[in-house]
Amino acid sequence: MVVNKYVEPKISEVERGIAQIENELKAASGREATRLTDRLNEARAFLGELRDLREELLRIAALPYKPDLNDGVIINAAPLHKLFRLRSWAKDTEDCWKTLEKGDYDWAHLAYTIWSDRVREVCRRDRSIAIAHGLEDLCEVEAPESKKKGGRGRRKKEAAR
């Protein structure tokens, strides 16, 4: 929706502006030509950024990206890492994305949404990850026997003796 409603129209607008500047540049000379050349270079750079933005948004849209508040902000923002201009956020979210891709955060709902086959396989061997995703039935590791501790009832019985 963002690409169709905002980015594509802006790309078209900038392309029309570039064409207009190129036409004006044909008849210009001296300082006016220099000014138009600078504007043309800026517009072309901006057009390149818009096209990169479009491609990145389409990459994210192709993911089965479904943010889950239980994963936390940094994991939910990780697929958007190329869109952050603040360096610290760009670095932190990119590092998180690489860690997600590697499989170190398979407990995260986002990991299961994007790499469900891999996470389901991990759930077979790791009970805690299986529980995190509600897939205990896939887990091939037996649940440990619960150790019953004394608790209050036991203390009262011992005190009565």
BALO-253697 format. One record per residue (C-alpha): residue number from 1; x, y, z. Coordinates in steps of 0.1 Angstrom, whole numbers, padded with zeros to 4 digits, m for minus. Each point is the difference from the previous one (the first is absolute). Layout:
<r><pos>NUM</pos><c1>X</c1><c2>Y</c2><c3>Z</c3></r>
...
***
This chain:
<r><pos>1</pos><c1>0000</c1><c2>0000</c2><c3>0000</c3></r>
<r><pos>2</pos><c1>0028</c1><c2>0024</c2><c3>0009</c3></r>
<r><pos>3</pos><c1>0017</c1><c2>m0006</c2><c3>m0033</c3></r>
<r><pos>4</pos><c1>m0031</c1><c2>0004</c2><c3>m0021</c3></r>
<r><pos>5</pos><c1>m0015</c1><c2>0030</c2><c3>0019</c3></r>
<r><pos>6</pos><c1>0031</c1><c2>0020</c2><c3>0009</c3></r>
<r><pos>7</pos><c1>0033</c1><c2>m0012</c2><c3>m0015</c3></r>
<r><pos>8</pos><c1>m0010</c1><c2>m0006</c2><c3>m0037</c3></r>
<r><pos>9</pos><c1>m0018</c1><c2>0034</c2><c3>m0003</c3></r>
<r><pos>10</pos><c1>0030</c1><c2>0017</c2><c3>0015</c3></r>
<r><pos>11</pos><c1>0023</c1><c2>m0019</c2><c3>m0025</c3></r>
<r><pos>12</pos><c1>m0022</c1><c2>0012</c2><c3>m0029</c3></r>
<r><pos>13</pos><c1>0001</c1><c2>0036</c2><c3>0013</c3></r>
<r><pos>14</pos><c1>0037</c1><c2>0000</c2><c3>0003</c3></r>
<r><pos>15</pos><c1>0005</c1><c2>m0015</c2><c3>m0034</c3></r>
<r><pos>16</pos><c1>m0022</c1><c2>0027</c2><c3>m0015</c3></r>
<r><pos>17</pos><c1>0020</c1><c2>0026</c2><c3>0019</c3></r>
<r><pos>18</pos><c1>0032</c1><c2>m0015</c2><c3>m0014</c3></r>
<r><pos>19</pos><c1>m0013</c1><c2>0002</c2><c3>m0036</c3></r>
<r><pos>20</pos><c1>m0010</c1><c2>0036</c2><c3>0005</c3></r>
<r><pos>21</pos><c1>0034</c1><c2>0009</c2><c3>0014</c3></r>
<r><pos>22</pos><c1>0017</c1><c2>m0018</c2><c3>m0030</c3></r>
<r><pos>23</pos><c1>m0022</c1><c2>0021</c2><c3>m0024</c3></r>
<r><pos>24</pos><c1>0008</c1><c2>0033</c2><c3>0018</c3></r>
<r><pos>25</pos><c1>0037</c1><c2>m0010</c2><c3>0000</c3></r>
<r><pos>26</pos><c1>0001</c1><c2>m0002</c2><c3>m0038</c3></r>
<r><pos>27</pos><c1>m0007</c1><c2>0038</c2><c3>m0003</c3></r>
<r><pos>28</pos><c1>0020</c1><c2>0011</c2><c3>0031</c3></r>
<r><pos>29</pos><c1>0035</c1><c2>0013</c2><c3>0002</c3></r>
<r><pos>30</pos><c1>0024</c1><c2>0013</c2><c3>0026</c3></r>
<r><pos>31</pos><c1>m0012</c1><c2>0002</c2><c3>0036</c3></r>
<r><pos>32</pos><c1>m0034</c1><c2>m0012</c2><c3>m0009</c3></r>
<r><pos>33</pos><c1>0014</c1><c2>m0031</c2><c3>m0016</c3></r>
<r><pos>34</pos><c1>0021</c1><c2>m0007</c2><c3>0030</c3></r>
<r><pos>35</pos><c1>m0030</c1><c2>0005</c2><c3>0023</c3></r>
<r><pos>36</pos><c1>m0021</c1><c2>m0023</c2><c3>m0021</c3></r>
<r><pos>37</pos><c1>0027</c1><c2>m0026</c2><c3>m0002</c3></r>
<r><pos>38</pos><c1>0002</c1><c2>0000</c2><c3>0038</c3></r>
<r><pos>39</pos><c1>m0038</c1><c2>m0004</c2><c3>0003</c3></r>
<r><pos>40</pos><c1>0001</c1><c2>m0028</c2><c3>m0026</c3></r>
<r><pos>41</pos><c1>0027</c1><c2>m0019</c2><c3>0020</c3></r>
<r><pos>42</pos><c1>m0019</c1><c2>0004</c2><c3>0032</c3></r>
<r><pos>43</pos><c1>m0032</c1><c2>m0012</c2><c3>m0016</c3></r>
<r><pos>44</pos><c1>0017</c1><c2>m0030</c2><c3>m0015</c3></r>
<r><pos>45</pos><c1>0015</c1><c2>m0009</c2><c3>0034</c3></r>
<r><pos>46</pos><c1>m0034</c1><c2>0004</c2><c3>0016</c3></r>
<r><pos>47</pos><c1>m0016</c1><c2>m0022</c2><c3>m0027</c3></r>
<r><pos>48</pos><c1>0026</c1><c2>m0027</c2><c3>0007</c3></r>
<r><pos>49</pos><c1>m0008</c1><c2>0001</c2><c3>0037</c3></r>
<r><pos>50</pos><c1>m0037</c1><c2>m0003</c2><c3>m0008</c3></r>
<r><pos>51</pos><c1>0006</c1><c2>m0030</c2><c3>m0022</c3></r>
<r><pos>52</pos><c1>0021</c1><c2>m0016</c2><c3>0027</c3></r>
<r><pos>53</pos><c1>m0028</c1><c2>0007</c2><c3>0025</c3></r>
<r><pos>54</pos><c1>m0025</c1><c2>m0016</c2><c3>m0024</c3></r>
<r><pos>55</pos><c1>0021</c1><c2>m0031</c2><c3>m0004</c3></r>
<r><pos>56</pos><c1>0006</c1><c2>m0003</c2><c3>0038</c3></r>
<r><pos>57</pos><c1>m0037</c1><c2>0004</c2><c3>0007</c3></r>
<r><pos>58</pos><c1>m0009</c1><c2>m0027</c2><c3>m0026</c3></r>
<r><pos>59</pos><c1>0026</c1><c2>m0023</c2><c3>0016</c3></r>
<r><pos>60</pos><c1>m0016</c1><c2>0004</c2><c3>0034</c3></r>
<r><pos>61</pos><c1>m0035</c1><c2>m0004</c2><c3>m0015</c3></r>
<r><pos>62</pos><c1>0011</c1><c2>m0033</c2><c3>m0015</c3></r>
<r><pos>63</pos><c1>0009</c1><c2>m0013</c2><c3>0035</c3></r>
<r><pos>64</pos><c1>m0028</c1><c2>m0014</c2><c3>0021</c3></r>
<r><pos>65</pos><c1>0008</c1><c2>0029</c2><c3>0024</c3></r>
<r><pos>66</pos><c1>m0024</c1><c2>0000</c2><c3>0029</c3></r>
<r><pos>67</pos><c1>0013</c1><c2>0020</c2><c3>0030</c3></r>
<r><pos>68</pos><c1>m0008</c1><c2>m0015</c2><c3>0034</c3></r>
<r><pos>69</pos><c1>0003</c1><c2>0022</c2><c3>0031</c3></r>
<r><pos>70</pos><c1>0013</c1><c2>m0030</c2><c3>0020</c3></r>
<r><pos>71</pos><c1>0032</c1><c2>0000</c2><c3>m0021</c3></r>
<r><pos>72</pos><c1>0010</c1><c2>0035</c2><c3>0010</c3></r>
<r><pos>73</pos><c1>0007</c1><c2>0032</c2><c3>m0019</c3></r>
<r><pos>74</pos><c1>0035</c1><c2>m0009</c2><c3>m0014</c3></r>
<r><pos>75</pos><c1>m0012</c1><c2>m0034</c2><c3>m0015</c3></r>
<r><pos>76</pos><c1>m0031</c1><c2>0016</c2><c3>m0015</c3></r>
<r><pos>77</pos><c1>0021</c1><c2>0027</c2><c3>m0015</c3></r>
<r><pos>78</pos><c1>0027</c1><c2>m0023</c2><c3>m0013</c3></r>
<r><pos>79</pos><c1>m0015</c1><c2>m0006</c2><c3>m0035</c3></r>
<r><pos>80</pos><c1>m0001</c1><c2>0038</c2><c3>m0005</c3></r>
<r><pos>81</pos><c1>0037</c1><c2>0004</c2><c3>0008</c3></r>
<r><pos>82</pos><c1>0009</c1><c2>0016</c2><c3>m0034</c3></r>
<r><pos>83</pos><c1>m0026</c1><c2>0027</c2><c3>0005</c3></r>
<r><pos>84</pos><c1>0014</c1><c2>0015</c2><c3>0031</c3></r>
<r><pos>85</pos><c1>0022</c1><c2>0031</c2><c3>m0004</c3></r>
<r><pos>86</pos><c1>0011</c1><c2>0002</c2><c3>0036</c3></r>
<r><pos>87</pos><c1>0032</c1><c2>m0020</c2><c3>m0001</c3></r>
<r><pos>88</pos><c1>m0004</c1><c2>m0016</c2><c3>0034</c3></r>
<r><pos>89</pos><c1>m0035</c1><c2>m0013</c2><c3>m0009</c3></r>
<r><pos>90</pos><c1>0011</c1><c2>m0011</c2><c3>m0034</c3></r>
<r><pos>91</pos><c1>0029</c1><c2>m0019</c2><c3>0015</c3></r>
<r><pos>92</pos><c1>m0019</c1><c2>m0016</c2><c3>0029</c3></r>
<r><pos>93</pos><c1>m0029</c1><c2>m0010</c2><c3>m0022</c3></r>
<r><pos>94</pos><c1>0023</c1><c2>m0014</c2><c3>m0027</c3></r>
<r><pos>95</pos><c1>0019</c1><c2>m0020</c2><c3>0026</c3></r>
<r><pos>96</pos><c1>m0033</c1><c2>m0013</c2><c3>0014</c3></r>
<r><pos>97</pos><c1>m0011</c1><c2>m0009</c2><c3>m0036</c3></r>
<r><pos>98</pos><c1>0032</c1><c2>m0020</c2><c3>m0006</c3></r>
<r><pos>99</pos><c1>m0005</c1><c2>m0018</c2><c3>0034</c3></r>
<r><pos>100</pos><c1>m0035</c1><c2>m0008</c2><c3>m0010</c3></r>
<r><pos>101</pos><c1>0011</c1><c2>m0013</c2><c3>m0034</c3></r>
<r><pos>102</pos><c1>0027</c1><c2>m0021</c2><c3>0017</c3></r>
<r><pos>103</pos><c1>m0026</c1><c2>m0017</c2><c3>0022</c3></r>
<r><pos>104</pos><c1>0012</c1><c2>0013</c2><c3>0034</c3></r>
<r><pos>105</pos><c1>m0034</c1><c2>0015</c2><c3>0007</c3></r>
<r><pos>106</pos><c1>m0022</c1><c2>m0029</c2><c3>m0010</c3></r>
<r><pos>107</pos><c1>m0021</c1><c2>0006</c2><c3>0031</c3></r>
<r><pos>108</pos><c1>m0013</c1><c2>0033</c2><c3>m0016</c3></r>
<r><pos>109</pos><c1>m0034</c1><c2>m0001</c2><c3>m0016</c3></r>
<r><pos>110</pos><c1>0015</c1><c2>0020</c2><c3>m0029</c3></r>
<r><pos>111</pos><c1>0025</c1><c2>m0028</c2><c3>m0007</c3></r>
<r><pos>112</pos><c1>m0028</c1><c2>m0026</c2><c3>0000</c3></r>
<r><pos>113</pos><c1>m0021</c1><c2>0022</c2><c3>m0024</c3></r>
<r><pos>114</pos><c1>0029</c1><c2>0005</c2><c3>m0025</c3></r>
<r><pos>115</pos><c1>0019</c1><c2>m0033</c2><c3>0004</c3></r>
<r><pos>116</pos><c1>m0028</c1><c2>m0024</c2><c3>0012</c3></r>
<r><pos>117</pos><c1>0016</c1><c2>m0032</c2><c3>m0014</c3></r>
<r><pos>118</pos><c1>0033</c1><c2>0007</c2><c3>0017</c3></r>
<r><pos>119</pos><c1>m0016</c1><c2>0010</c2><c3>0033</c3></r>
<r><pos>120</pos><c1>m0023</c1><c2>m0031</c2><c3>m0001</c3></r>
<r><pos>121</pos><c1>0031</c1><c2>m0022</c2><c3>m0004</c3></r>
<r><pos>122</pos><c1>0016</c1><c2>0017</c2><c3>0030</c3></r>
<r><pos>123</pos><c1>m0032</c1><c2>m0006</c2><c3>0020</c3></r>
<r><pos>124</pos><c1>0006</c1><c2>m0037</c2><c3>m0004</c3></r>
<r><pos>125</pos><c1>0032</c1><c2>0003</c2><c3>0020</c3></r>
<r><pos>126</pos><c1>m0006</c1><c2>0029</c2><c3>0023</c3></r>
<r><pos>127</pos><c1>m0030</c1><c2>m0002</c2><c3>0023</c3></r>
<r><pos>128</pos><c1>0002</c1><c2>0037</c2><c3>0011</c3></r>
<r><pos>129</pos><c1>m0002</c1><c2>0012</c2><c3>m0035</c3></r>
<r><pos>130</pos><c1>m0028</c1><c2>m0024</c2><c3>m0008</c3></r>
<r><pos>131</pos><c1>m0019</c1><c2>0014</c2><c3>0031</c3></r>
<r><pos>132</pos><c1>0007</c1><c2>0036</c2><c3>m0012</c3></r>
<r><pos>133</pos><c1>m0018</c1><c2>m0008</c2><c3>m0032</c3></r>
<r><pos>134</pos><c1>m0027</c1><c2>m0022</c2><c3>0014</c3></r>
<r><pos>135</pos><c1>0015</c1><c2>m0030</c2><c3>m0018</c3></r>
<r><pos>136</pos><c1>0007</c1><c2>m0024</c2><c3>0029</c3></r>
<r><pos>137</pos><c1>m0016</c1><c2>m0028</c2><c3>m0020</c3></r>
<r><pos>138</pos><c1>0029</c1><c2>0002</c2><c3>m0025</c3></r>
<r><pos>139</pos><c1>0027</c1><c2>m0003</c2><c3>0027</c3></r>
<r><pos>140</pos><c1>0017</c1><c2>m0034</c2><c3>0001</c3></r>
<r><pos>141</pos><c1>0018</c1><c2>0008</c2><c3>0033</c3></r>
<r><pos>142</pos><c1>m0019</c1><c2>m0014</c2><c3>0029</c3></r>
<r><pos>143</pos><c1>m0011</c1><c2>0025</c2><c3>0026</c3></r>
<r><pos>144</pos><c1>0020</c1><c2>m0003</c2><c3>0033</c3></r>
<r><pos>145</pos><c1>m0018</c1><c2>m0015</c2><c3>0029</c3></r>
<r><pos>146</pos><c1>m0013</c1><c2>0026</c2><c3>0023</c3></r>
<r><pos>147</pos><c1>0017</c1><c2>0000</c2><c3>0034</c3></r>
<r><pos>148</pos><c1>m0025</c1><c2>0006</c2><c3>0027</c3></r>
<r><pos>149</pos><c1>0014</c1><c2>0021</c2><c3>0028</c3></r>
<r><pos>150</pos><c1>m0013</c1><c2>0001</c2><c3>0035</c3></r>
<r><pos>151</pos><c1>m0018</c1><c2>0032</c2><c3>m0001</c3></r>
<r><pos>152</pos><c1>m0021</c1><c2>0013</c2><c3>0030</c3></r>
<r><pos>153</pos><c1>m0020</c1><c2>m0031</c2><c3>0005</c3></r>
<r><pos>154</pos><c1>0031</c1><c2>m0022</c2><c3>0006</c3></r>
<r><pos>155</pos><c1>0014</c1><c2>0025</c2><c3>0025</c3></r>
<r><pos>156</pos><c1>m0031</c1><c2>m0001</c2><c3>0021</c3></r>
<r><pos>157</pos><c1>0000</c1><c2>m0038</c2><c3>0001</c3></r>
<r><pos>158</pos><c1>0036</c1><c2>m0001</c2><c3>0010</c3></r>
<r><pos>159</pos><c1>m0006</c1><c2>0026</c2><c3>0027</c3></r>
<r><pos>160</pos><c1>m0029</c1><c2>m0020</c2><c3>0014</c3></r>
<r><pos>161</pos><c1>0022</c1><c2>m0031</c2><c3>0004</c3></r>
***
